[in-house]
Amino acid sequence: PAELEQLVCGGRVVDLSALQAATQYDDGYSQHSTPIRWFWEVVHSLDDAQQKRLLFFITGSDRVPIKGLAHLSPPFVISRNGNDSTRLPTAHTCFNHLLLPAYKDKDTMRQRLLLAIENAEGFGLL
């Protein structure tokens, strides 16, 4: 039953290192860009529930595909979305594409990313 559940529903363990290794970058970002380094530092510091919310925000599902996050189809892409630090990150879930503004510091990035992932559905209404 556990294997069938994993096949149908996906895995529960979010392996961020695999996702990071397979991520592609666009619009001026590379794996060495300062905002990208901050992004991964923030993401790796999230608790399990927040990591699942991030996965939901990016892909539309909080479950890991059967082959793991390194095998997302289409692959995960992070694109630069301007310099405005008041903007929230946005995502195109059908394409596993994150639009990430070039924030001025890591604390702003953390605050904006958490606000975005915690309010990704239902317009933030309780």
C-alpha positions, 0 to 999 in steps of 0.5 A, spaced: 500 500 500 505 504 501 508 503 494 502 504 491 500 511 495 507 513 493 506 512 485 499 515 485 500 521 490 507 522 490 513 522 495 512 526 502 520 528 503 522 534 500 529 533 497 531 541 496 538 539 494 536 535 488 531 541 486 537 546 487 542 541 483 537 541 477 534 548 477 535 552 471 536 560 471 534 565 466 533 572 465 540 574 468 540 569 474 545 564 474 547 559 480 552 564 482 547 570 483 547 573 489 539 573 490 539 566 488 544 564 493 540 568 498 534 564 495 537 557 497 539 559 503 532 561 505 529 555 502 534 550 506 532 554 512 525 553 512 521 548 516 518 541 513 511 545 512 514 551 509 518 547 504 511 543 502 508 550 501 514 552 497 513 546 493 506 547 492 507 555 490 512 552 485 508 546 482 501 546 484 502 540 488 505 539 495 507 532 493 514 530 490 514 526 483 515 519 483 523 520 481 524 526 485 525 533 485 531 533 480 526 530 475 520 535 475 517 536 468 518 541 466 524 543 470 524 548 475 526 555 473 528 561 476 527 567 472 529 575 474 523 579 475 525 586 476 529 590 482 523 592 486 523 589 493 516 591 494 514 585 489 512 578 491 515 572 488 510 569 483 510 562 480 507 559 473 505 552 476 504 549 470 511 550 468 514 550 474 517 557 473 518 562 479 519 569 478 523 572 483 525 579 484 532 581 485 531 583 492 536 588 496 537 583 502 536 576 504 531 578 510 527 582 505 527 576 500 525 571 506 519 576 508 517 576 501 517 569 499 514 567 506 508 572 505 507 569 498 508 561 499 503 562 505 498 566 501 498 562 495 491 560 495 484 563 497 487 570 497 490 569 504 483 569 507 481 565 513 
